[in-house]
Amino acid sequence: MKNKKFISVVLVAAMSAALLAGCGSGSGDNGNNANNSNSNAGGKVTIRLFRDCFNLGTPDSAEVKKVENAINKYLEEKGKNYNVAITEVGSGEYSEKANLALANKEIDLLWTASWLGTVGTNDLVPANAVKDITSLLQGTALYGSMDAGQWEATKYDGKNYFIPVYKDNVEGYDFMFRQDLIDKHNWKISSVKKLADLEPMLADAKADGLKYPFLTQKTAMFYRWYIDSFDFFAGDVAANWVAVDRESNSVVNTVATPEYKEFCKLMADWAEKGYISEDDATKTTNDQTTQTQDWAISWWTDIPVNDEADSRYKQDVTMQPATQRWAHSTSALGSCYCITSNASDDVAKAAIDFMGLLYTDSKLADMYTFGIEGEHFSYNADKKVEQAENAKYNHSMWESASATVVTPLYNEPDNKAELYKSFNGGANTSCAAGFRFDKSPVEAEFTACTALFDDYGFQLENGGFKASDVDAKIDEYLKKLDAAGYQKVLAEFQKQYDAWKK
C-alpha cells in the first residue's frame, strides 16, 4: 500500500509540472471572470490578474467585482488604455486553481511567492511559465519604485521574471503570543530564547483547556526555526532536506543532522503532552484559526511593524524574536507578481504600467489592498486606515503593494516606510545569497524526493509520530530518500554550489 501511495504522489507531481509546462505563447480565456478576453468593446487591453486571498476563508466574488470596477474607473480617470479583471482564490485552494488556470492560459498577471507550492517562483521559471521582463522594466515607474538592489536580488540567471512586493524582504521568525494570556499568567516572554523555553507556558495553556497550546499553522517549521544554522536555499519546504550549513559553508543533508532529530523529538513530545493538536498534522487547521481564541503560542514572520498582526488576527498579539534576520536568494521573493508567458506584448506592457501605478499611487494601492473607501475601510483623523468590521474585501500590504505606498493602518507608525527600509538594510547576508539551484539535471529524482515530504518530513515536524518512533521514522525517511535518488540530487547540489562559490 505504501508503494502505491508513493507512486501516486509522484504521478500527481509530474502532472502538476506538465500543467505548468503547458503555459506557452498566445492568449486564452479566463473562465473565472466575466472579462474573458484581452480586449473589450472600448478597445482597451484587459489584464487578467489572479491573486491569493489570505484574510478571508472564501473571497466574496461580488465584493471583488465592486473593487475591480472601482479600480477600472480610476484607471480610466488616469487616462490608461487598459482594464484589470481580478480573480481571487482562498489560500487553501490557490496553488491548485492557479496551476489549472495557468495551464488553460487564463492568467496574465499572477501573484506568487518563493514558499508557495506548485506555482511558486522556483516552479514557474523552469517551466517557462513566466515572461522575461528585464527589457520591459528599464526606465519605467515600476523599476524606479524601489532600489536596484531589490531587482538584482530577485533575478534568475541574470534576468528579471518577478516583481517583488517591497515589504520585509529579509527573513527571520518570532514566537507569537496572545497578549491576554501573557497578562493572565504573567509570562516573561523575554526569557524565551529557544523552542524548549516555551514548555511551561504551553503547560499553562493546556491547563486553560485551549485546543491549540502550540499552533504550528499546519506548517513544517524546521526550515524556519533553524534558519540561523542553515540556508534552505532550495526555497521549497518540501525540499528542506537539503541546505547550506552556515558554519561550514557546505551543502548538507539536514534530515541526517542532530538539529533535525532534536526538533522532531521535541514536536513529538509536545504532541504526546497535548501541546500540539493532531489538527495541524492532518492539516485541519486553516488560515483563520489564528483569528480565534483557541490557541496560545504560534509563529510569525518578523516584519518592521509587528503590530500589523493585531489586525490580521483580530486580537492583541505580542512577538519575541526566535531567530536572526537573513538576506538570501529567495527572501525578496516572499511575495511577488509575474507576467505569464502567454501574455501578449501589449498585455505585458500594460501590466508593467499597472504595477508601476500600483507601487507609486497610494489611492490605487489602498483600493487594491483594502477595498472601497467608506464601505470596506475609512481614513481616520490621522489619515490612517481603519478597516470595517467583518469587511467582505480584505487584504494586507505584504501580499498587495509596496510598504512605501500603502497607507499605514491606524495602529501602525507614521514612518512605516522608513522602518521597512531600515529593516531590510539591517539583516545578515547569507553565505549562499545569490545562489539558485538548477534542478533540471536531476528533475525526476528531485520530484520523487519532494513527494516523500508529506508522509515523512511534514509529519515528523508536526508531531505526527510518537516520540519513541522518531528515530526509526527518520531512518526510514532517509532510506526512502536514497531509494528515490536523493544522493544524486545531493551531489548535484554540491557540484553547483561549489562551482558558484568559485
N, C-alpha and C positions, 0 to 999 in steps of 0.2 A: 504493500500500500504506500509506503513512504517513497519508494522509487517512482511509482506512478505520479504521485503528487509532485515530486521534483521535476519530472519530465514535463508535466502540465504547466508548471510555473515558467520553465524555460521557454515553452512554446508561446505562452502569453507575452513574455518579454520580447520574444522575437517578432511577434505580431505587432506589438507596440512600435518597435523600431521600424517595421515595414510601413506602418501608417505614417510615421514622421517622414520617412524617405519618399513617400508619395507626394510630398509638397513641392511640386516643381513650378515651372513658369506658367503664366496665364492667370486669368481671373476666374472666380467662381461665385456661386450664390451663397448667401448667408441665410440658412434655414432658420436661424434663431432670431431673426429680426426682420421687420417689415421692409427695411431698406436692403433688398436682396440683390443690388447691382452696384457697380462702381460709378454710376451716373444717374441723375434724376431728371425730372421734367424741366427743371430750371437750368440744366446743363452743367450743374456743379458736380464735382467729384465727391463720392461718398467713401469715407474711410471707415471700414468695418472694424470696430475696436472690441476686443474681448478681454475682460478683466475679472479677477477674483473678488469675492466679497467675504471678508473675514468677520465683520462686526454683526452680521445678521445670519441666522441659520439658513434662511432662504431669501434671496433678494425678491423684492416686490417689483414685478415687471412693469406695472402701471406707474409706479413712482420713478423707476429708471427712465421710462419713456418721457415723463414730465421733465426730468432733468436734461435728458437728451434734447428735447425741444427747446428748453431754455438756453442750453449751450449753443445750439444751432442758430437761434435768434441772435445771440451775442456775436457769433462768428459773422453773421450777415451784417450786423452793425459795424463790425470791424473791417468790412469790405472783403472778406475771404471768399474764395471761389470753391469752397468745399464744405461738406457737412460731415458729421460723425454719426454712425449708427452703433449704439453701445449695447453689447450683450454682457450681462453679469451672471456669474455662476457661483453658488455657495462653495466654500473652500473644500468641503468633503467630496465634491464631485468635479472640482475644477480640472485637475490633471487629465482625467478620463475624457471629459467633454471637450476640453481644448484640443486634445490629441485627435479626437474624431473630427472636429471642425477644421483642424489643420489639414488632415487627410482629404477632406472634402473641399478644400480651398475656399473656406468661408471666412477667413480672417486676414486682415491687412496689418493691423497693429495689435500686438499681443503683449499682455503683462506676463512676466516670468520672473524667475529667481534662481540663484545658484543651488539652493537647497530643495527646489521643487522636484518632485518625481515625474518621470515620463516626458514632460515638456520643459524641463529645467534647462539652463543655459548650456550645460555640458552635453545635453541630448540634442539640442537644436542645431548647433554648428556642425557636428559630424554628419548629421542627417541632411545637410544642405537645405534646411527648412527656413533659414533667415537670410536676409539680404545684407550684403556688404555695403554699409552706408558711409564709408570713410570719405569718399569724394563728395557726397551729398552734404556732409556736415560743415565743411570748411566755409567760414565767413557767414554762417547763419546765426540767428539769435539763440538757437538751441545750443550751438557749440560755445557761444560766449556766456551762457548762463551758469557755467561752472568752470573751475580752473582746469588747465590742460592735463594736470596730473590725474584727474578723475577719468578722462578719456583714455589716457595711457594705461591706467590700472585695469581697465575693462576690455582691453584688446585681446583678440585671439589671433595668434600668428601674425601680429603686427597690423591687424585690421580691426575696424570698429563694426561690430554687429549689434551692439546693445546700447541703449540709452539709460544710464543709471539714474535712479531717483536719488537726488542729493539728500542723504539722511545720515544716519550713523554708519558711515562706510568703513568702519573698522569693526572688529568682532571681539566681544567679551560678554561674560554672563554674570548674573546676580542671583542670589537667593531672594525669593519674593514672599513676603509675609502679609497676612491680613492684619491691619493695624488694630482692629478691635480685639484680636487675640493677643497681640503684644501688650495692649493695655490691661486686658483681663488677667493674664498670667505673669505680667511684669517680666517678659522675656528680655534678656540682654543680648540683642541680636549682634551687637558689635563684637561679641566673643566668638561668633561663628566664623571660622576660617576655612573649614572643610566640611564635607558632607556628614561625616560621623558626628560632628558637633551638634547636629540638628536633633539627635535622638531624644534628649529629654523633652524637647518641645513637641516632638511627634507623639511622645507618650501622653503629654497633656491633651493634645488634640484628639487622640483616640479615647481618652477618658471623657472628653466632652461629647463623645458619640458621633464625631464627624465621619462621614463616609470616606473622605479622601484626605487623611492627615498629610500625606505627601503626594501631590498631584504631579505626575510626570507629563500630563497633557498628551498621552499616548505617543510619546516621543522617546526614541532611543537616545540616551543622553551622554553616552561615553564620549562622543566626539565633541561635546560642549564642555562638560565638567573637566576634561583633561586637556584642554586646549593649551595650557601653559607647558605641557610636556610634549605635545605632538602638534604638527601642522597636518591636518587631514586634507591634503591638497586635492584629493580626487573630487571634492565638492559634492559628494554623493553619500548620504547617510547609509545607504545600502552597501557602500564600498568603504566603510570606516575600518575595514580590516587591513588597511594599508595607510601609512603616514610617514612623515619625516620626523625622526626623533630630534628634538631641538638641541639636545646636548651633544649628540654625536654627528648631527647633520647628515644622517644616512636614512635610507628607506628601511622601514621595519614592518614586520607582521604584528600588528597591535594585538590581535587575539591571543598571541603567544606571550604577551608581556605580563609581568606581575601586576601592573596597574589595571589591566583588563580583568584579571581574576579577582583582584581586590574589589573593584567596583561591582562586578556581577554578584559576588558573595554578599556584599552589603545590601544590594537590592533584593536578593532572595531572602535574606534575614529580615528585612523590613516588611516584605510581603507576608512572611510567616507570622510576624508580630501584629499584622493588621494595619501597618502604616501605609502600605501601598495596596490599592484595590486591584482585583483582577480585571476591573473595567478598563484600566489602562492597558494591560497586557492583551485584552481582547478587542481593544480599540472601540470600546463602547462610549467612552467619554468623547466630548466634542469641543469645538472652539468656543462654545458658550458656557461650558462647565465652570470656567473661571469667573463667570458673572454671577455665580450662585454663592451661597454661604456654606457649601458642603465640603470645602477644603480649608487647609490651614497654611501650608507652605508649598510653593511651586518654584518655577524658574522664570527668568526674564532676561531678554537680550538687553544688555546695558546700552542706554542712549543718553544724550546730554541732558534731557529733561525727562527723568523717570516718572514725574507726576502725570505724564500722559497716560500711564497705566490706569490711573483712577477712573478716567473717562471710559477707557476701553473695557474695564472690568466692572464698572458701575459700583465701585466701593473704594474705600481708602486702603491702599496697599503701600508697603514700605520695602525698600531694597537694601540688601547688604552685599557688597562685592564678593563674588565667588572666584573670579579669575582676573587676570590682567587683560588689557585690550591689545589686539594684534591686527596689523595690516598685512593681508596676504592675497593670494591670487584671486580668490573669489569673494573677499569681504566687501568689495564695492559693487558686487552683483547680487546683493541680498534682496534687492527689489529693483526691477528694471523693465524696460519695454524693448521690443524688437519689431522690425518691419519684416513681414513674412516674404519668402522668396517668390510667392505667386503674385505679389503686389506689382502693378504696372509702374512704369517710371513716373507717370503723373500722380498716381496714388502715393508713391513713396515720397515724392517731393511735397505733396500736401501734408503727409504725416509728419515730416520733418518740421514743416512750418507750424502745424498744430502743436507739436510738442514744444517748439520754441516759445509759442504764446503761453502754453500751459505752465512753462517753467519761469516765465517772466511777468505774467499778468495775474495779480492777486485776485481780481474778480473772477476770472476763469478758473484759477486754481481752487478757490474756495467753493465755487459752484460744483466743480468736478469732485471735490472731496466731501463737502458737507451737504450739498443739495441746493434747494431754493431758499433764499433769504425770506424770512417771515413765515416759512412753512416747516422747513427742516432744521433751520438754525436762525440765530439772530446775532447782531453785534451789540455788545453791552456798552455802557458809558465810557469804558476804557478802549473801545473799538476792538475788543477781543470776541472770539466766537463762543457762543453758548448754544449747544445742540439741544433741540427739542426733545423732551422726554418721549421715549419709545418712537423716535423718528423712523420712518419706513425707508429712508435712504440714509446710509451711514457708512462712511469710510474714514480711514485715518491717513494722516500725512504720509507716513512711511511707505504706503502702497499706492500713493496717488501722485504727488508732485513734490517739488523741491522744498526743503525746510526753509529756504531763503525767501520763499514767496507765499506759501500757505500761511494765512493769518493764525497767530497763536490762539490756543484755547484760553478760556477765562482763567484757568489755574496755571498757565504757563508764563514764564518770564518775558518781559518786553524784548530782551536781547537774545531771543531763542536762536536766531540765525547765526549770531556770533558765537554762541555756545557750541553750535554744531561744527563750525569751522575750527574752533579750538579743540574740540573733542577729537575730530578726525586727525588733527595735527599732533596730538599728544600720545599716540599709540606706539607700541613696539613694532618694528618691522621684522617680519618672519624671514628666516634664512631661505625659505623656499618661495618668497614673494616673487611673482612673475613667471613661475614655472607652471606649465599646463601640460597635462599628460595626454598623449595621443593614443587612444586605446585601440585604434584600427588594426595594429598588428596582432592583437590578442582579443579581438572583439568577441568571439564565441566563448572563450574562457572567462572573460570579464563578465559577460552576461550570465553565464552559468553560476559564477561565484555570487553575484548580486542576488540571484534567485534564491540562494540559501538563507539570505539575511532574515526574512520574516520568520522562518521556522527556528532559527538559532539566535542570531545576534539580537533581534528585537526582543525576543522572549527573555534571553539572558539579562538584558539591560532594563527590563521592566518587571523583574521578579516573577517571571513566568514558570520558573523551575524551582524545586525545593533546594534549600541551601546545601543539603547533603548530596545533591545531584550535579551541582555546578561544575566541579572538576571533570566529571565524566562527560557532561554536555559540551564543555569547551573542547575536550579531546575529540569528541565526536564531530564537533563543528570543524576543527582543524583537519580531520581526516576527510570529511566531506568536501571541504575547500580544495584540498590537494587532489582529490579524485576529479574535481571539476576543472582542474588545470591551474590552480592558484599559484603554484611555484613558477609556472611560465609567466603569469601575469606579474608576479613579484619581481622576477628577473628583468622583465621589460620596463617596469617602473624604475628599477635601479639603473638600468642601462641609460634610459632617457634622462634621469636626474643627474647622473654622473656627467653625461655629455653637456647638459645645460650648465652645470657648475663650472665647466671649463670655459 
